[in-house]
């Protein structure tokens, strides 16, 4: 069984649009505790891939214009994970906490900076990050005719969101698998790293099989990359543009992964200079028979001769771009909630 719901709030804050200093310096792609998990990172990548090429997302939504990638916020991830855990444990399926706490109050318990907007999507009964994004939210799978709340939150028609956090908790009593996707916007928008998100899929397979690696590349100034690579076990494999444009798109490619645990990161080269994701450390990929392979390990990238001491390197100026499968589909229930608020500055 799968269910989804969407929520949105916009606050007119006047002079209250300064960038959250915590979010501004947050490490790129590194974990904080166990956040993001593999599935949360995959959903983060899928969200940004969809934003940069709406016509390719889900069943295809060409009426939406491409928008820049969102930045990961651990503050929002904490809020999202807490709500998914609450829905899983209590259980309940709603935007307010199961004890009735207002969802915006809950988000602000974790998000410490100023903001111009907040929004939220939730889903249950989905256990794969890409399907949560593309089926449950973008395609509004099972929603009543005309429902667009989840899709609008992701494609951000009003150009408000700048940051995102996701929370996934497997299993459950009422549904199997609970998701929360929280958004926040700050003004002016922050600089966007050239490589803001990346992951691999599926999570694991048999040794010697091909795994797809994908990363989003974005440059507001219009600088196309010389190459976008996945560096697996210190061997670079070029990725190909799969969605969007060369200056704002998702780059993907398949690599044969042998038995065992392997470390990787993404690298974009622009005029001979590298930008990497994560900006410190490596991600992990393994075949299904490998007992342990940490999703993130600190260190291991500094030896790359094409990346300077600045780590993630190039950021583009803020601004807007121009134009495991689901279980047997049982009952699919969808409800959307849209809420708008305003206050004087």
C-alpha positions, 0 to 999 in steps of 0.5 A: 500500500502506498500513500502520499501527501503534500504541504506548502507554506510561503512566508513573506519576510521582507528583509528577513532573507539572509542566508542561513550561515549554517547551511552556507558552510555545510559540507557537500555530500558528507554524512552527519551521523547516518544522514543521508542513508543510501536511499535518502541520497538516491532520492536527493539525486532523483529530485535534482535530476527531475528538477533539471529535466522535468520533461524526462521525469516520471511520465514526463512533465514538459509544462514545467521549466527546469530549475537549479538543483537544491542543496542538501540540509542536514537540519531539514534531513533531521526534521524529515527523518524524525517525522518519518520515524514518528509515522512509522512508530505510532503509526500515523500518516499525516503532515502534523506530528502524530501527537498533532504538532504543527508541521511547520513548528516541527520543521523549525525545531531543526531549521535554525536560519531564516527562510522565505518558504517551507514545503513538505511531501510525505509518502508511505508504502515505497521503499526505493528512493527513485520511485518515491520521487518519480512515482509517488510524488512527481506522477502523483500516482493514485492521486485524485484528478488534478492533484499537483501538490507534490509535483509542484513542490519538487518542480518549484514553480514559484522559484522559492526552494533552495534547500532540501532534506529527506527522511526514510524509515523502512518497515512499519505497521500501517505501511511498509516504508515511510518518507518525508521530503522537507524543503526550505527557501532562503533569499538571496539564493546561495551559490550552487556547487557544480556537482551538488548530488550523485548516487548509484543504482541499484544499491547492489547486484551480483558481482560483475554486473553493471551499476549505474552512477549518476551526478547532476552538473549545474553552472549558472554562468553557462560553463559546460564541463570538459567531462563528468566522471565517476572515479571508482577505485581511483579509475575515472569513467566518463559519464554521458549527459542523460537528462537536461543540458550540458550546463544544467543536467544529469550525467549517468553511465554504467560501470561493471562492479566486481565482488567486494566493497568499492569506493567512488566519488564524482568529478566534473572538469571545467577548464582543467579544474575539478569539482567533486562530490562528495567534497571530502571522502568517498561513497560505497558500492558493493555486490549483494554478497558483500556483508558490509560496505559503508555508504560514506567514508571520510578521506581518500580523495586528496590524492586526485591531481586534478582537484585542488586543495579547495575540495569541491571547488567551483560553485556557480552563482545563485539564480534560476536556469532557463528554459527495489521495485514497488511491492505488488501494487495494492491499494494506492491512496493519495491525499494532498494538503496545501497550506499557505501563510503570510506575515509582515516582515 
